């Protein structure tokens, strides 16, 4: 039985891999179990690790530290890459309001954490751990632990607080949504609101009857209007063509125009008349519209086009084609000349069949190449993230320099590379499945190590009198901020219930609660609001976990 002992008990690299893999497999398997429609998902790996640690399983401390750090780095960097493209755009108009409300949730939780630590004599590291569990935010826990290590203090206690508060952290957000629904919402509030599509890509057909645009080129007409639009087709005397910027528009021309829906009225005035035909139905066979032109989607797969402006390719002038729409990550964009292209963009191209074959060669359209992972951006980003995280930032009044650390540095660089990488011609494209795989692998490693380390003293902590206090504090940190901000957003600011629910789930980084909201609230408003506030909320919690310890310890 020596071989069995060497696999599970004797400390070695092999034993560490087996133990962590076993914990992850058991935790992920149990995470698929739903109780009352709620599942802990990958978080069950944490509790599987706690049980393993409680029953005496352990791995070499250096191996534990390496696997825990590496898992955290992979997870937060992949998360940054994913949320990066939408991070800065989330501050626009409605997104700004939602993010301010989410910041309110974060700040109230932080304030209550400090007050609770003072009033209950629970140490600040323990309270920060309870806050991380109450907000289901393991990256913030990782940042707190790294900060304590930098300060030469015991770094395991936050993990115990997180473990104790985590289960109610998951359920607490769902409970807050239920309370708001039962006490404040009327039946009409729960119905699907009208979807605001004023900024969605819109296709309309116009007839030219305005003398002001007679005999003017497309370029001149574009300068006359502040609205952005693309003329996809031009019908004149029974013939159809792709108008270039130099094409002269004449009276009675029929134009198929792609624009934003809010600009349709303006373009009706500009051209003269809009036809009644609905061109926005999904079942339109574009190739049957006319026999001379073909409509085809072409995928950008040539890395050298990454980050280039669409107008710089001059495809319309060189090949006589038109690009009417661009699809990126499920979002339809208007194909203006200023739009910066990214690897994986799908372009709707209209033109003659021979011209489309030439454009296909220029853009790539080699879909198989997108399935190959671009690991250079991942490893370069990790190096830059760790370098950024290691930079000491001196703040007056704090003896220890502030560092973004293993969690803060990679997530910041991930967001920046995800946002600006294409502009620097960096190939940052990864398929959704590849990104999810990286995140799941990193998070599973991190949670397995975290649970294994915390498991030794977990049950001793829970069944002490202060264990019940920690559970109560965690529940308060989950419920109080969400209920206060939820009331303000829903009752005072009159934001629809689905959006408020998604905002609360995103501000608490709680995908399990989002699943519940999506199942019980019609429409996609919860998911949109969640995606809007999640990046900033996640970033703030990672940074605040460190600043709390550095300022107040």
C-alpha positions as CSV (number, residue, x, y, z in Angstrom):
1,X,0.0,0.0,0.0
2,X,3.1,2.2,-0.2
3,X,2.1,3.4,-3.6
4,X,-1.3,4.5,-2.3
5,X,0.3,6.4,0.5
6,X,2.7,8.1,-1.9
7,X,-0.3,9.2,-4.1
8,X,-2.4,10.7,-1.3
9,X,-0.3,11.4,1.8
10,X,3.4,11.8,1.2
11,X,4.1,15.4,0.1
12,X,5.3,15.6,-3.6
13,X,4.5,17.3,-6.8
14,X,2.5,14.3,-7.9
15,X,0.6,14.1,-4.6
16,X,-0.3,17.9,-4.9
17,X,-1.7,17.5,-8.4
18,X,-3.8,14.4,-7.4
19,X,-5.2,16.0,-4.3
20,X,-6.1,19.3,-6.0
21,X,-7.6,17.5,-9.0
22,X,-9.6,15.2,-6.7
23,X,-11.0,18.2,-4.7
24,X,-11.8,20.1,-7.9
25,X,-13.6,17.1,-9.5
26,X,-15.7,16.4,-6.4
27,X,-16.5,20.1,-5.9
28,X,-17.5,20.7,-9.5
29,X,-19.6,17.5,-9.5
30,X,-21.5,18.6,-6.4
31,X,-21.8,22.1,-7.8
32,X,-24.2,20.9,-10.4
33,X,-26.7,19.9,-7.8
34,X,-29.6,22.4,-7.6
35,X,-31.5,23.0,-4.3
36,X,-34.7,25.1,-4.7
37,X,-33.3,26.3,-8.0
38,X,-30.0,27.5,-6.5
39,X,-26.6,26.0,-7.2
40,X,-23.2,27.0,-5.8
41,X,-21.5,26.0,-9.0
42,X,-17.7,26.1,-8.9
43,X,-17.8,27.5,-5.4
44,X,-18.5,24.0,-4.1
45,X,-14.8,23.3,-4.8
46,X,-14.1,25.7,-1.9
47,X,-16.2,23.6,0.5
48,X,-14.8,20.3,-0.9
49,X,-11.3,21.7,0.0
50,X,-12.5,22.6,3.5
51,X,-13.7,19.1,4.1
52,X,-10.5,17.6,2.8
53,X,-8.5,19.9,5.0
54,X,-10.7,19.1,8.0
55,X,-10.1,15.3,7.5
56,X,-6.3,15.9,7.5
57,X,-5.4,16.0,3.8
58,X,-2.6,18.5,3.0
59,X,0.0,19.2,0.4
60,X,3.5,20.8,0.5
61,X,3.1,24.5,1.6
62,X,5.2,25.7,-1.3
63,X,3.2,23.8,-3.8
64,X,0.0,25.1,-2.1
65,X,1.2,28.7,-2.4
66,X,2.3,28.2,-6.0
67,X,-1.0,26.6,-7.2
68,X,-3.1,29.1,-5.3
69,X,-1.2,32.1,-6.7
70,X,-1.1,30.7,-10.3
71,X,-4.8,29.8,-10.2
72,X,-5.8,33.3,-8.9
73,X,-3.6,35.0,-11.6
74,X,-5.1,33.0,-14.5
75,X,-8.6,33.6,-13.2
76,X,-8.5,37.4,-12.7
77,X,-6.5,38.0,-15.9
78,X,-9.0,36.0,-18.1
79,X,-11.8,37.9,-16.3
80,X,-10.1,41.2,-17.2
81,X,-9.8,40.2,-20.8
82,X,-13.4,39.3,-21.0
83,X,-14.9,42.4,-19.4
84,X,-12.3,44.8,-20.9
85,X,-14.0,45.6,-24.2
86,X,-17.2,46.7,-22.3
87,X,-15.5,48.3,-19.3
88,X,-15.2,51.9,-20.4
89,X,-18.3,51.9,-22.6
90,X,-20.3,50.9,-19.5
91,X,-20.0,54.5,-18.2
92,X,-22.2,56.0,-20.9
93,X,-25.5,57.6,-20.0
94,X,-27.7,54.8,-18.4
95,X,-24.6,52.8,-17.6
96,X,-23.2,55.7,-15.6
97,X,-26.3,55.7,-13.4
98,X,-26.2,52.0,-12.8
99,X,-22.5,52.1,-12.0
100,X,-23.0,54.9,-9.5
101,X,-25.7,52.7,-7.8
102,X,-23.3,49.7,-7.8
103,X,-20.6,51.9,-6.3
104,X,-23.1,52.8,-3.6
105,X,-23.6,49.1,-2.8
106,X,-19.8,48.6,-2.6
107,X,-19.2,51.7,-0.4
108,X,-22.0,50.9,2.0
109,X,-20.7,47.4,2.5
110,X,-17.2,48.8,3.1
111,X,-18.5,51.3,5.6
112,X,-20.5,48.6,7.5
113,X,-17.4,46.4,7.6
114,X,-15.4,49.1,9.4
115,X,-18.3,49.9,11.8
116,X,-18.9,46.2,12.5
117,X,-15.2,45.6,13.2
118,X,-15.1,48.5,15.7
119,X,-18.4,47.6,17.4
120,X,-18.0,43.8,17.7
121,X,-14.2,43.6,18.3
122,X,-13.9,41.3,15.3
123,X,-10.4,41.9,13.8
124,X,-10.3,43.8,10.6
125,X,-8.7,40.9,8.6
126,X,-11.5,38.6,9.8
127,X,-14.1,41.3,8.8
128,X,-12.5,41.7,5.4
129,X,-12.8,38.0,4.9
130,X,-16.4,38.1,6.0
131,X,-17.0,40.9,3.5
132,X,-15.5,38.9,0.7
133,X,-17.7,35.9,1.5
134,X,-20.8,38.1,1.9
135,X,-20.2,39.6,-1.6
136,X,-19.1,36.2,-3.1
137,X,-15.9,37.8,-4.3
138,X,-12.9,35.4,-4.2
139,X,-10.6,37.7,-6.2
140,X,-11.0,40.3,-3.4
141,X,-10.1,37.6,-0.9
142,X,-7.0,36.8,-2.8
143,X,-6.0,40.5,-2.9
144,X,-6.6,40.7,0.9
145,X,-4.4,37.7,1.6
146,X,-1.6,39.0,-0.6
147,X,-1.7,42.3,1.2
148,X,-1.4,40.6,4.6
149,X,1.5,38.6,3.4
150,X,3.2,41.8,2.2
151,X,2.7,43.3,5.7
152,X,4.1,40.1,7.3
153,X,0.8,39.2,9.0
154,X,-1.1,35.9,9.2
155,X,-3.0,35.6,5.9
156,X,-5.3,32.6,6.5
157,X,-7.9,34.2,8.8
158,X,-9.7,36.1,6.0
159,X,-10.3,32.7,4.3
160,X,-12.1,31.4,7.3
161,X,-14.4,34.4,7.4
162,X,-15.0,34.1,3.7
163,X,-15.9,30.4,4.0
164,X,-18.3,31.1,6.9
165,X,-20.1,34.0,5.1
166,X,-20.2,32.6,1.6
167,X,-23.3,30.4,1.6
168,X,-25.5,33.2,2.9
169,X,-23.8,35.6,0.5
170,X,-25.1,33.6,-2.4
171,X,-28.6,33.2,-0.9
172,X,-28.7,36.8,0.6
173,X,-28.8,38.6,-2.8
174,X,-31.7,36.3,-4.0
175,X,-33.4,37.1,-0.7
176,X,-32.9,40.9,-1.2
177,X,-34.4,40.6,-4.7
178,X,-37.4,38.7,-3.3
179,X,-38.0,41.2,-0.5
180,X,-38.0,44.1,-2.9
181,X,-40.3,42.2,-5.2
182,X,-42.8,41.3,-2.5
183,X,-42.8,44.6,-0.6
184,X,-42.3,47.3,-3.3
185,X,-43.1,45.8,-6.8
186,X,-46.6,45.9,-8.3
187,X,-47.8,43.5,-10.9
188,X,-47.2,46.0,-13.7
189,X,-43.5,46.4,-12.5
190,X,-42.9,42.7,-13.2
191,X,-44.1,42.8,-16.8
192,X,-41.6,43.0,-19.7
193,X,-40.9,46.7,-20.3
194,X,-40.7,48.1,-23.8
195,X,-37.2,47.6,-25.1
196,X,-35.3,50.8,-25.9
197,X,-33.9,50.1,-29.3
198,X,-33.1,53.7,-30.3
199,X,-29.4,53.0,-30.6
200,X,-29.7,49.6,-32.3
201,X,-28.6,49.2,-35.9
202,X,-31.6,49.9,-38.2
203,X,-32.2,49.3,-41.9
204,X,-34.5,51.5,-43.8
205,X,-35.3,52.2,-47.5
206,X,-35.6,55.9,-48.6
207,X,-36.7,57.6,-51.8
208,X,-34.8,60.8,-52.8
209,X,-37.3,63.6,-53.2
210,X,-35.5,66.4,-51.3
211,X,-34.0,68.9,-53.9
212,X,-31.3,69.8,-51.4
213,X,-29.5,66.5,-52.0
214,X,-30.1,66.3,-55.8
215,X,-26.9,65.9,-57.7
216,X,-24.7,65.7,-54.6
217,X,-22.2,63.0,-53.8
218,X,-22.7,60.6,-50.9
219,X,-19.7,62.2,-49.2
220,X,-21.3,65.7,-49.5
221,X,-24.6,64.4,-48.2
222,X,-22.8,62.8,-45.2
223,X,-21.3,66.1,-44.4
224,X,-24.7,67.8,-44.5
225,X,-26.0,65.5,-41.7
226,X,-24.8,64.8,-38.2
227,X,-26.3,61.3,-38.4
228,X,-24.1,58.4,-39.2
229,X,-25.3,56.1,-42.0
230,X,-24.2,53.6,-44.6
231,X,-25.9,53.4,-48.0
232,X,-25.9,49.6,-48.7
233,X,-27.7,49.6,-52.1
234,X,-28.9,52.2,-54.7
235,X,-31.6,51.4,-57.2
236,X,-31.9,53.6,-60.3
237,X,-33.9,52.9,-63.4
238,X,-34.2,49.2,-62.6
239,X,-30.4,48.8,-61.9
240,X,-28.9,48.2,-58.5
241,X,-25.4,49.3,-57.5
242,X,-23.1,49.8,-54.6
243,X,-22.6,53.6,-54.1
244,X,-19.1,54.8,-53.4
245,X,-18.5,58.1,-51.6
246,X,-18.2,59.8,-54.9
247,X,-21.5,58.5,-56.3
248,X,-23.9,61.3,-57.2
249,X,-27.4,60.9,-55.9
250,X,-30.3,61.9,-58.2
251,X,-34.0,62.5,-57.9
252,X,-36.2,59.4,-57.4
253,X,-33.2,57.2,-56.5
254,X,-34.1,54.4,-54.0
255,X,-31.6,53.9,-51.2
256,X,-31.2,51.0,-48.7
257,X,-29.6,52.7,-45.7
258,X,-28.1,51.2,-42.5
259,X,-28.2,53.7,-39.5
260,X,-29.3,54.0,-35.9
261,X,-33.1,53.8,-35.4
262,X,-33.1,57.2,-33.6
263,X,-31.7,58.7,-36.8
264,X,-34.4,57.3,-39.1
265,X,-36.6,60.4,-38.8
266,X,-33.7,62.7,-39.5
267,X,-32.8,60.7,-42.7
268,X,-36.4,60.8,-43.8
269,X,-36.2,64.5,-43.8
270,X,-32.8,64.5,-45.5
271,X,-33.8,62.2,-48.4
272,X,-37.4,63.0,-48.7
273,X,-39.5,59.8,-48.0
274,X,-39.1,56.5,-46.2
275,X,-40.7,53.3,-47.6
276,X,-43.1,51.3,-45.4
277,X,-41.3,47.9,-46.0
278,X,-39.9,46.4,-42.8
279,X,-36.2,45.6,-43.6
280,X,-35.3,44.6,-40.1
281,X,-36.9,41.1,-40.0
282,X,-34.5,38.3,-39.4
283,X,-36.0,36.0,-42.1
284,X,-35.2,38.4,-45.1
285,X,-33.3,36.6,-47.9
286,X,-30.9,39.3,-48.8
287,X,-29.6,37.4,-51.9
288,X,-33.2,37.3,-53.3
289,X,-33.6,41.1,-53.1
290,X,-31.8,41.5,-56.4
291,X,-30.1,39.1,-58.8
292,X,-27.0,41.2,-59.5
293,X,-25.6,41.5,-55.9
294,X,-24.7,38.9,-53.3
295,X,-24.8,39.4,-49.5
296,X,-22.3,37.4,-47.4
297,X,-20.8,37.4,-43.9
298,X,-17.0,37.4,-43.9
299,X,-15.0,36.9,-40.7
300,X,-11.8,38.9,-40.0
301,X,-9.1,36.3,-39.3
302,X,-5.9,38.1,-40.6
303,X,-4.0,39.4,-37.5
304,X,-2.6,42.4,-39.4
305,X,-6.1,43.9,-39.7
306,X,-6.6,43.8,-35.9
307,X,-7.1,47.4,-34.7
308,X,-7.2,49.0,-38.1
309,X,-10.0,51.4,-39.0
310,X,-12.5,50.1,-41.5
311,X,-12.1,53.2,-43.7
312,X,-8.3,52.6,-44.0
313,X,-8.9,49.4,-46.0
314,X,-10.7,51.3,-48.8
315,X,-12.6,48.1,-49.7
316,X,-15.5,50.0,-51.3
317,X,-13.3,51.9,-53.7
318,X,-11.0,49.0,-54.6
319,X,-13.6,46.3,-55.0
320,X,-16.9,48.0,-55.5
321,X,-18.5,46.4,-52.4
322,X,-20.2,47.8,-49.4
323,X,-20.0,46.7,-45.7
324,X,-23.3,47.5,-44.0
325,X,-23.0,45.9,-40.6
326,X,-20.4,44.5,-38.2
327,X,-21.2,41.8,-35.7
328,X,-19.0,41.7,-32.6
329,X,-19.6,39.4,-29.6
330,X,-23.3,39.2,-30.5
331,X,-23.7,43.0,-30.9
332,X,-24.5,44.6,-34.2
333,X,-22.4,47.7,-35.0
334,X,-22.8,50.3,-37.7
335,X,-19.9,49.9,-40.2
336,X,-18.6,53.5,-40.2
337,X,-15.2,54.4,-41.6
338,X,-13.9,55.2,-38.0
339,X,-14.8,51.8,-36.6
340,X,-11.7,49.9,-35.4
341,X,-11.8,46.3,-36.5
342,X,-11.1,43.3,-34.2
343,X,-10.1,39.8,-34.9
344,X,-13.3,37.7,-35.0
345,X,-15.5,40.5,-36.3
346,X,-18.2,39.3,-38.8
347,X,-18.8,41.8,-41.6
348,X,-21.9,41.8,-43.7
349,X,-20.5,42.5,-47.2
350,X,-22.7,43.3,-50.3
351,X,-21.4,43.2,-53.8
352,X,-20.9,41.1,-56.9
353,X,-19.8,37.5,-56.3
354,X,-16.4,37.9,-57.9
355,X,-15.7,41.0,-55.8
356,X,-16.7,39.2,-52.6
357,X,-14.2,36.5,-53.4
358,X,-11.4,39.1,-53.5
359,X,-12.6,40.8,-50.3
360,X,-12.6,37.4,-48.6
361,X,-8.9,37.0,-49.4
362,X,-8.2,40.4,-47.9
363,X,-10.1,39.8,-44.7
364,X,-9.2,36.2,-44.2
365,X,-12.4,34.4,-43.5
366,X,-10.4,31.4,-42.2
367,X,-12.7,30.5,-39.3
368,X,-10.7,27.6,-38.2
369,X,-7.7,29.9,-37.4
370,X,-9.9,31.6,-34.7
371,X,-10.2,28.3,-32.8
372,X,-6.4,28.4,-32.2
373,X,-5.7,30.0,-28.8
374,X,-3.7,33.2,-28.9
375,X,-1.6,32.4,-25.8
376,X,1.1,35.1,-26.5
377,X,-1.4,37.8,-25.3
378,X,-2.2,35.7,-22.2
379,X,1.4,35.2,-21.1
380,X,2.6,38.7,-22.0
381,X,-0.4,40.1,-20.1
382,X,0.3,38.0,-17.0
383,X,3.9,39.2,-17.0
384,X,2.8,42.9,-17.3
385,X,0.1,42.4,-14.7
386,X,2.5,40.9,-12.2
387,X,4.9,43.7,-12.9
388,X,2.2,46.3,-12.3
389,X,1.0,44.5,-9.2
390,X,4.6,44.6,-7.8
391,X,5.0,48.4,-8.2
392,X,4.9,50.0,-4.7
393,X,2.7,53.0,-4.5
394,X,3.4,55.3,-1.6
395,X,0.4,57.0,0.0
396,X,0.8,59.6,2.7
397,X,-0.2,58.3,6.1
398,X,0.4,54.6,5.3
399,X,3.7,53.1,6.4
400,X,3.5,50.2,3.9
401,X,3.4,51.0,0.2
402,X,0.2,50.0,-1.6
403,X,0.5,47.3,-4.3
404,X,-2.1,46.0,-6.6
405,X,-0.6,42.5,-6.0
406,X,-1.4,39.2,-7.6
407,X,-5.1,39.9,-8.0
408,X,-5.2,43.7,-8.8
409,X,-2.3,43.9,-11.3
410,X,-3.5,41.2,-13.7
411,X,-7.1,42.3,-13.7
412,X,-6.1,45.9,-14.5
413,X,-3.8,44.8,-17.3
414,X,-6.4,42.3,-18.5
415,X,-9.0,45.1,-18.8
416,X,-6.5,47.4,-20.5
417,X,-5.4,44.8,-23.0
418,X,-8.9,43.7,-23.7
419,X,-9.9,47.3,-24.4
420,X,-6.9,48.8,-26.1
421,X,-5.0,45.7,-27.4
422,X,-6.6,45.7,-30.8
423,X,-5.6,49.4,-31.3
424,X,-2.0,48.4,-30.7
425,X,-2.5,45.5,-33.2
426,X,-2.3,43.0,-30.3
427,X,-4.2,39.8,-31.1
428,X,-6.3,39.5,-27.9
429,X,-9.2,37.4,-29.4
430,X,-10.1,34.2,-27.6
431,X,-13.2,32.2,-28.1
432,X,-15.8,32.4,-25.3
433,X,-15.2,28.7,-24.6
434,X,-11.4,29.3,-24.3
435,X,-11.9,32.2,-21.9
436,X,-14.4,30.3,-19.8
437,X,-11.9,27.3,-19.7
438,X,-9.1,29.6,-18.4
439,X,-11.3,31.2,-15.8
440,X,-12.8,27.9,-14.6
441,X,-9.4,26.2,-14.4
442,X,-7.8,29.1,-12.5
443,X,-10.7,29.5,-10.1
444,X,-10.9,25.8,-9.4
445,X,-7.2,25.7,-8.5
446,X,-7.5,28.7,-6.4
447,X,-10.6,27.6,-4.5
448,X,-9.2,24.1,-4.0
449,X,-6.1,25.5,-2.4
450,X,-8.0,28.1,-0.4
451,X,-10.4,25.5,1.0
452,X,-7.6,23.0,1.8
453,X,-5.7,25.7,3.7
454,X,-8.8,27.0,5.6
455,X,-10.2,23.5,6.4
456,X,-7.9,22.7,9.2
457,X,-9.6,25.2,11.6
458,X,-12.9,25.8,9.8
459,X,-15.3,23.8,12.0
460,X,-13.5,24.9,15.1
461,X,-14.3,28.5,14.1
462,X,-17.9,27.9,13.0
463,X,-18.9,26.2,16.2
464,X,-17.4,28.7,18.5
465,X,-19.7,31.6,19.7
466,X,-18.0,34.0,17.4
467,X,-18.7,31.7,14.5
468,X,-22.4,32.5,14.8
469,X,-21.6,36.2,15.0
470,X,-19.6,35.9,11.8
471,X,-22.5,34.3,10.0
472,X,-24.8,37.1,11.3
473,X,-22.4,39.8,10.2
474,X,-22.0,38.3,6.8
475,X,-25.8,38.2,6.3
476,X,-26.0,41.8,7.3
477,X,-23.2,42.8,4.9
478,X,-25.1,41.1,2.1
479,X,-28.7,42.3,2.8
480,X,-28.4,45.8,4.2
481,X,-26.5,47.5,1.3
482,X,-28.5,45.7,-1.4
483,X,-31.9,46.5,0.2
484,X,-31.0,50.2,0.7
485,X,-29.7,50.7,-2.8
486,X,-32.4,48.5,-4.3
487,X,-35.0,50.7,-2.6
488,X,-33.4,53.9,-3.9
489,X,-33.1,52.6,-7.5
490,X,-36.5,51.0,-7.7
491,X,-38.7,53.3,-5.7
492,X,-37.1,56.7,-5.9
493,X,-35.3,56.6,-9.2
494,X,-38.0,54.5,-10.9
495,X,-35.6,52.1,-12.6
496,X,-37.4,48.9,-13.8
497,X,-37.3,45.9,-11.5
498,X,-35.3,43.6,-13.9
499,X,-32.6,46.2,-14.3
500,X,-32.4,46.8,-10.5
501,X,-32.1,43.1,-9.9
502,X,-29.3,42.7,-12.4
503,X,-27.5,45.7,-11.0
504,X,-27.7,44.3,-7.5
505,X,-26.4,40.9,-8.6
506,X,-23.5,42.5,-10.6
507,X,-22.5,44.8,-7.7
508,X,-22.3,41.7,-5.5
509,X,-20.5,39.6,-8.2
510,X,-23.1,36.9,-7.8
511,X,-23.8,34.9,-11.0
512,X,-25.9,32.4,-9.1
513,X,-28.4,35.2,-8.1
514,X,-28.4,36.4,-11.7
515,X,-29.5,32.9,-12.8
516,X,-32.4,33.2,-10.4
517,X,-33.3,36.7,-11.7
518,X,-33.2,35.5,-15.3
519,X,-35.4,32.6,-14.5
520,X,-38.1,34.7,-12.7
521,X,-38.0,38.0,-14.5
522,X,-39.0,38.3,-18.2
523,X,-36.6,39.9,-20.7
524,X,-32.9,40.3,-20.7
525,X,-32.7,43.5,-18.6
526,X,-31.1,41.7,-15.6
527,X,-28.3,40.3,-17.7
528,X,-27.6,43.6,-19.4
529,X,-27.5,45.5,-16.1
530,X,-25.3,42.8,-14.6
531,X,-22.8,43.0,-17.4
532,X,-22.8,46.9,-17.1
533,X,-21.8,47.1,-13.5
534,X,-19.8,43.9,-12.9
535,X,-16.4,45.1,-14.3
536,X,-16.2,48.2,-12.1
537,X,-17.7,46.5,-9.0
538,X,-15.2,43.6,-9.3
539,X,-12.3,46.0,-9.7
540,X,-13.3,48.2,-6.8
541,X,-13.7,45.3,-4.4
542,X,-10.3,43.9,-5.3
543,X,-8.7,47.3,-4.6
544,X,-10.8,48.2,-1.5
545,X,-9.9,44.9,0.2
546,X,-6.3,45.9,0.1
547,X,-6.8,49.6,1.1
548,X,-8.9,48.7,4.1
549,X,-6.1,46.6,5.5
550,X,-3.3,49.0,4.7
551,X,-5.1,52.1,6.0
552,X,-6.7,50.7,9.2
553,X,-4.3,48.0,10.4
